[in-house]
């Protein structure tokens, strides 16, 4: 996980991928060809820079429905927090 101090755009997301993805593979002794990368359809994920980066690095992406909070565990956590804050 990377903490960023600014708004994220496609170029910044790509630079984070460049550093973190490869380091993570190295740390765990994994090969990119054995992996499938998952991300949602946020605009920064679908921008030109990251799309080209995934193609250039031959990274397989998991198809993800346009809006599927039921498939995204963090959405359940946000819903629980909202309910608790309401009292």
Residue pairs with C-beta under 8 A, 6 or more apart in sequence:
2 16
2 19
2 20
4 12
4 16
6 12
8 16
8 44
9 44
9 47
10 44
10 47
10 48
10 49
10 50
11 49
12 44
13 44
13 45
13 47
13 49
13 50
14 49
14 50
14 53
17 50
17 53
18 53
21 32
21 37
21 59
24 30
25 31
25 32
25 35
32 57
32 58
32 59
33 58
35 59
35 60
36 60
36 61
36 62
37 54
37 59
37 60
37 61
37 62
38 61
38 62
38 64
39 45
39 61
39 64
40 64
40 72
41 64
41 66
41 67
44 50
53 59
54 61
64 71
65 71
69 75
69 76
